[in-house]
Amino acid sequence: MDQPAETAGPVRSDAPQIRFMAGKEIVFDTEGFLLDPQQWTEEAAEGLARESGLSSLTDTHWRVLRFLREYYCQNGRAPLHRQLKAGTSLSVMEIENLFPGGIKHGARRLAGLPNPRSCG
């Protein structure tokens, strides 16, 4: 009896992606999250926003992004929802609706925080 031929599944690359954004090279993971939060700039956030379908970032977007960055830099992790609500004076639903991809895959990505999958 013949053995079934082995089929190679889709090739998946888990290698970091280096992109030129906002005048410098920035390293991203395969889901578009910065590997090094220190590489984040407001210009990079604006570019990522346009790529995700936001034509511009409003003052409310910036309030969320800046709070996420400040909290992460002070605590080494993203804020819990209750901390995010208190720090921005917005409801979780308001924040979710501001960003394509919601909080985890929208706001966190634009703020330059690590991929939620890589957080322990």
Rosetta blueprint (number, residue, H / E / L):
1 M L
2 D L
3 Q L
4 P L
5 A L
6 E L
7 T L
8 A L
9 G L
10 P L
11 V L
12 R L
13 S L
14 D L
15 A L
16 P L
17 Q E
18 I E
19 R E
20 F E
21 M E
22 A L
23 G L
24 K E
25 E E
26 I E
27 V E
28 F E
29 D L
30 T L
31 E L
32 G L
33 F L
34 L E
35 L L
36 D L
37 P H
38 Q H
39 Q H
40 W L
41 T L
42 E H
43 E H
44 A H
45 A H
46 E H
47 G H
48 L H
49 A H
50 R H
51 E H
52 S L
53 G L
54 L L
55 S L
56 S L
57 L L
58 T L
59 D H
60 T H
61 H H
62 W H
63 R H
64 V H
65 L H
66 R H
67 F H
68 L H
69 R H
70 E H
71 Y H
72 Y H
73 C H
74 Q H
75 N H
76 G L
77 R L
78 A L
79 P L
80 L L
81 H H
82 R H
83 Q H
84 L H
85 K H
86 A H
87 G H
88 T H
89 S L
90 L L
91 S L
92 V H
93 M H
94 E H
95 I H
96 E H
97 N H
98 L H
99 F L
100 P L
101 G L
102 G H
103 I H
104 K H
105 H H
106 G H
107 A H
108 R H
109 R H
110 L H
111 A L
112 G L
113 L L
114 P L
115 N L
116 P H
117 R H
118 S H
119 C L
120 G L
